[in-house]
Amino acid sequence: MNHKRKHNLCILLSLILLLPSCTIIKASFRKGPKLPVAIVAEQTIPSVQGSFKVRIYTPDGAGPFPILVHSHGGGWMSGSVSSYDRVARYLAHNVPCVVVSVNYRLAPKHKFPVPLEDVYAAVTWAHDNARALNGDPRRIAVGGESAGGNLSAAVCLMARDRGGPPLVFQLLVIPATNLSSLDTESYRLYGKREELTKKNVEIARGLYLKNVEDRYNPYASPLLAKNLRNLPPALVITGEYDVMRDEGEAYAERLRQAGVPARTCRSKGLGHMGAYWALASDVAKAPLDEAVQALQGAFKK
């Protein structure tokens, strides 16, 4: 068997192992309210060695509205703006804000840092085109769930380091913040739960990153960044039974130590897929209300 064929077979087998988690995600997002917004439009944006699409949700009202650049979950290799349509609508309607939902290119075809570069390009595009979006370039936040939380945290570091658009808030929901180690108490306790197993994360990490060295890159593992100063305030939402709970809460603590206002919200009784997207699963609505209130507070300043 030649090398390329063997590589493709390994990817296929890995994706098959991840199918149970993907099925849970897709089933949950078929539920819940689909709130009306004034306009839904799509735009293609150039990025590193290619392009990608964003879906823009504009709420009713006069504006200009604050802007949330949102990154979906799915282990960096699944999920889409369509699978998170209800989430984007909910946030656009209830905050209210313009939601720029990023359909970043996926691994394993597009490995780190391509998905992150796409999110950064979306942030820059949203800032530069804010007026055309009926948005306010002075009030831009980022947010996402799981892999999207990882990308959102990393893009804050990237924007600071590159002198990019100023961001007022980061909404990090059950985020992966440390890909260098899967050895925390929450991994040991809940690493075999159906929503997201330790094995699933190992597979996703292997397909997202090019090599072992990338695990230690702060743009892949924000928790490992030496300097977390001058980042936007954060709300980190975790699930009580989520394998990523401890690293998410550790990241919030590191932000606080660096002088960044950061609050945690641990969702009792919930695992990886229940901490934020309660509107999809009807498990609990409190974490979602926390997110809406946090964004409203950040956008008023």
Secondary structure, 3 states (H helix, E strand, C coil): CCHHHHHHHHHHHHHHHHHHHHHHHHHHCCCCCCCCCCEEEEEEEEECCEEEEEEEEECCCCCCEEEEEEECCCCCCCCCCCCCHHHHHHHHHHCCCEEEEEECCCCCCCCCCHHHHHHHHHHHHHHHCCHHHCEEEEEEEEEEECHHHHHHHHHHHHHHHHCCCCCCEEEEECCCCCCCCCCCHHHHHHCCCCCCCHHHHHHHHHHHCCCHHHHHCCCCCHHHCCCCCCCCCEEEEEECCCCCHHHHHHHHHHHHHCCCCEEEEEECCCCCCCCCCHHHHCCCCHHHHHHHHHHHHHHHC
